[in-house]
Amino acid sequence: MRSGFVTLIGRPNVGKSTLMNRIIGQKIAITSNKPQTTRNRIETVFTDDRGQIVFLDTPGIHKAKNKLGEYMQKVTAAAMKGVDLILWLIEPDEFVGGGDEYIAERLKGNKTPVILVINKIDTIPHENILMTIDAYKDLLDFREIIPVSALRKKGIDDLVQTIFNYLPEGPYFFDPDTITDQPEKAIVAEMVREKALQALSDEVPHGIAVMVESMKDRPDRHICDIDATIICEKDSHKGIIIGKHGSMLKKIGTNARYEIERLLGCKVNLKLFVKVKENWRDSEVLLANYGFKKEDEE
């Protein structure tokens, strides 16, 4: 029996959350093609007869531009401490960009074993994988370099077995039925934010957060009533989120409700509201109110 903690790191949009969801077999972390989709550290748990892997999904490593960005980078730095293994995800590039050079510098003083995971191999010819390996292999003393496609589920079984190979012997950290440390309210809020990310134009998503104000099962437990608020930074953004005659807000709600019903296993009555909180990403008080906690940075 082997058990341990594994942190996923990488630039924004390399597929960390998609890979973690694929391994777990359930959607816990939201995904989109927008940078900074993941904002908090998210723990998920994979358990089988070989042991237990506790994954820590982290925000993409980037240079912070506000207090939210600083928080995200502190979360990532904290998640690289005291773990058994680090998975560094990259895309199949033929040269090392500035973002990955920055990550390599941050990893050089870290004694934790690092596995380089080349994701999205379904997007390139097979022979190009060797070019990516050649470009990255001398950046660090990688224990392994493993090509995968999280989207197409290629190489996932090999990756999971390799992870187990590097974990110490020991008992489970969590009950075998545990999948995540995230409360349902937090997952629901993130599902609403995901649908907003997917629906809104590029300038709006970075400035939104979602708060679930109430979440109550009706007595017969066949319907769950959820009230959630989308917070944005500008009145003009509020208008975009609501849309003409409420069309955009309705689209976000409809798409989110479908995902939430799959999560909760019941019908959902979802009501969405929109509030403006100017510059909330630079307010420590508002960041704390919206779930970005100091203890996650430590």
PyMOL commands that set and color helices and strands:
alter all, ss='L'
color gray80, all
select helices_A, chain A and resi 16-24+67-79+98-107+121-123+128-136+156-166+184-199+205-207+235-242+244-264+280-282+284-289+294-297
alter helices_A, ss='H'
color red, helices_A
select strands_A, chain A and resi 2-10+42-48+51-57+85-90+114-118+144-147+209-217+223-232+267-276
alter strands_A, ss='S'
color yellow, strands_A
deselect
rebuild
show_as cartoon
